[in-house]
Amino acid sequence: MIPTLEWLPSGVNFLDQTKLPLEETYVLATDYKEVARVIRDMIVRGAMAIGVSGAMGVALGIERSTASTLPALTAEVALICDTLASTRPTAVNLFWGIGKVRDLYNQLAAAQTSIPEIKSQVVTLARRMYDEDIAACKQLGAFGAELLPQKGTVLTHCNAGALAACGYGSALGVIRAAVERGHEIDVLADETRPYLQGARLTAWELMKDGIPTTVLCDNMSAHLMSKGRIQAVIVGADRVAANGDTANKIGTYGVAILAKEHGIPFYVAAPWATVDLATAHGGLIPIEQRDEREVTHSNGKQMTPTGVGIENPAFDVTPARYIAGIITERGVLRSPFEASIAALAQQPSPELVPA
């Protein structure tokens, strides 16, 4: 399994995804500020991975704190959480991960738990969240596998694989599960400009698994759909609104429109933590704007005229009407999504058994 991130006695160790596919190196974060930088600089990326990274960042900050009283530690925890929450605004998993550890801390502090015991318990929780993320991906993979063709080609956009999670992946987890069940799947991976997560990351990890993969430029999928070359589309998500509108990497919305036009099912795969019941619809999802240099330069080489205007939104929102199903570890959501999401939210969380 690809080690995206790992809790070590010395800190949190991250596979540097900015160096892939040519170089497999790691970055060790020894305090919460370094975890925040790793998230902000996309050394670790993907909604699920940054959710657990946020949790580990809070736990690491608490564990390394020198505060000797609970009031002092509580003030420090607020700063830790604010620092990590300021890194990337769109993926709700980040705030979920931070919130899980913060809530446990608040409960323990209210009970006047000793500081050493608090440190032990928050670290245990963050490490358990890592295991549960992998288990959730495998469960949603099992739910989604039968939605893919027994034999055919599946298009994906960006990277929603093991690199975007603690392991296995969401969209690529569904593909992996289908292959494990004997489906003959070829994958088309959009290159995903401007950060090239499809070309650099999706292709790299699927090749490691021996799953046939072809990289497309982002403007090629309509042509292949028109030729009957694509039987399904599956992507991940950074936030799913309460009505099913879904934020994912920029370009996803266009792919969904094309799939609808050509009668191709368009699926979203994401753990339940990505569903944001507090956001009524996609128009309320904050869209991260990233540095223009990601567009103007490639591998350090300038590709655009100096001074030209640049737009670089990192995400777009696909309206629910374009989505055939949202695959979670709790089951597959179908239209009308507002009703199916609300109904699933009332059900108890499934027992996830880490592999």
Number of C-alpha atoms within 10 A of each C-alpha: 11 14 14 21 25 17 18 11 8 11 20 21 19 22 21 21 23 19 14 16 14 9 10 11 12 16 18 19 21 18 21 26 17 17 31 25 16 22 24 16 15 17 19 25 26 28 26 36 27 33 30 29 34 31 31 30 33 35 31 26 22 28 19 14 16 11 14 9 10 15 11 12 18 17 11 17 21 12 14 24 23 13 17 25 18 12 20 22 15 21 27 25 27 29 22 21 25 26 18 19 27 22 12 15 23 14 13 17 17 10 9 11 13 12 19 10 10 21 18 13 18 25 21 14 16 25 17 13 22 24 17 19 26 23 22 28 30 25 24 27 27 23 20 28 22 15 17 24 15 15 13 15 20 21 25 27 28 28 32 34 28 27 28 26 30 29 25 26 32 36 31 27 29 30 31 23 23 23 18 12 13 10 18 17 20 18 23 23 27 28 25 24 19 18 16 18 26 26 23 22 25 31 24 17 21 19 13 11 11 8 17 14 20 17 18 18 14 20 13 10 21 18 11 11 19 13 10 11 16 22 19 21 24 26 26 33 29 28 28 32 27 21 24 32 24 31 29 27 23 21 21 25 19 16 24 25 18 19 24 15 13 16 11 18 19 24 24 24 28 29 26 22 23 25 25 23 18 9 16 16 20 21 15 11 24 17 19 15 14 14 12 14 15 16 17 20 13 14 7 9 8 13 12 14 8 8 7 7 9 13 10 17 16 19 24 23 27 24 19 23 15 22 25 19 21 30 29 25 25 19 17 20 21 17 17 12 20 19 15 16 24 13 11 15 14 8 9 8 11 11 10 15 12 14 8
